[in-house]
Amino acid sequence: KLLHSLAINIEYHNAVWEYGLVDDGNFFIKTEELCGPFFQLCSAYDHAVECQSKNGYGLALGDGPEFTKYSINNANKWEASVSITSANLDLQWQASNQQHSTWQSDVEIALSASFDTSLCYKDLSSQYYVVVPETGNQYYYFTSKQYWQNAR
């Protein structure tokens, strides 16, 4: 008999699906500031427009509050107790998302988790960045990647 029955038992535990944030660095938002004789001179700014008709007053772009930009990372973690038995095989294995494959003699086994994301999953990682001010309120602002590209 070439084919034998195969019994597979997988018991998942500590399975978690979550969003994580990856620090992409800090940046300053730009503010529009009045410049001129009674303020900081327009020539002191990297980007300024001095209006001759306004007696040397103008508008400049200055550094505003500092923010941290984060990318969103979708992560899943899981552990599983795997038992596979057959006529010529008796395999016991503690698998996880970190160690998801094993090899013994002529057998190679790999597991991959599939979370049911049909009810509450949003693919935030491909749609948004998260920005957080360094000082003041610590609200997390979800900024669309399309808006981020257009604003550059």
N, C-alpha and C positions, 0 to 999 in steps of 0.2 A: 504494500500500500504506500504510494508516494505522498499522498496528501493526508495530513493528520489534522484533527480539530485544534483550534487555537483559542485559548481562554485569555482574555485581556481584561484586567481590572484597573481602572484609574480613579483615584480618589483625590480630587483637588481640595486644597485648603489654603488659607491665607491669600486668596485671590483678590487683587485690588486693581482697579483701573483708575487713573488719575491724571490730572494736568500738572505739569511742573513748569517752573520758570527758569530760563537760562539768561544770566546777565550778559547783555550785549554792550555794556558801557554807559557812560554818562554823556549828557549833552545839555547845552543851555538853549532855552527857547529864546527867540529874538523879540525885542520890544521896540516899539516906535517911540523915539524920544525927540523932544524939541531941542535944537541946538542953536547957538548964536552968541552974541556979545554978552548977555547976562546969564548965560548957561555955559555948559562946556562947549567949546568951539567946534564947529562942524568938521574942521580939519583933524580933530583928535580921534574921529571915528574912522573905521575901515570902510564903512558904507554910509554915505551921507549925501544929501542934496541940499545945497545952500541956495536960497531963493534971493536973487538980486533985488527983486521988487519988494522984498520984505526986510530990507536993510540988514542983510547978512544972516537972518534967521533961516532955519531950515529944519529938515527932518533927518534923523539918523536911526540906524538899527543898532541897538545895544543889546548886551547880554541880559536876559531876564533870569528867572529862577532856573536852577539846575534840576534835571530829571535823570532817572535811570531808565534805560530801554531794556525790555526783556522779550525774548522770543518764547513762545509757548511750546512746550514739549509734551506730547502725549506719551504716557508711560503705563505699562502694565507689569504687575508683579504677580507671580503665582508659584505655588509649590504643589507637587503631586507625588503620591505614592503609587508606583506602577508595578503591577505584577503580570507577567506573561508566562503562561505555561502551555506546553505541548508535549508530544511524545519525546522529543529530543531537546527540549528547551525548558529551563526553569529560571526565569529572570526576575529579580527583585531590584527595584531602582527607585531612588529618591530624586525626582526631577525638579527643576525650577526654571524660571525664565533666564537664570544665569547659566544653568547647566541643562540644556534642553536636548542633548543627544548623548547616546552611549553606544559603545561597541564592545561586543564580546564574541570571540572566535569568528563565526560566519554570520553574525547578526549585527545589524546597525539599525538603531531606532532613534527617531527624532520626533519631538512633540512641539506643537506651536499652539498657543492659546487663541481662542476666538471669542471675544466678549460680545454679548448681545448689545449692540449700540443703537438699536432701532428706536428706542423710546426717548432717551435723553442725550444722546451723543451729538455734539457739535464739533466739527473739525476746526477748532479754534487756531490750531497751529498754522494752517495754510491761509487763514483769513485775517489774523490780528497780531499786533504787537501789544504789549502792556507797557505803559509808562507810569512812573511813580515819582512824585516830587521828593527831592532830598530833604527839604525842610517844610514846615507847615503841615497841612493835612496829609495824611498818608493814604489817600484814596488811590485805587488802582484804576487807570483809565485804559480801556480797550480801544486801540486806534487801528483802523483798517489798514492793511498793507497797501491797498490801492491809494488811499489818502496819503499815506506816508510817502509813497513814490511821487505823487503829484505835488506834494508840498516841498520837495527837495529842490 
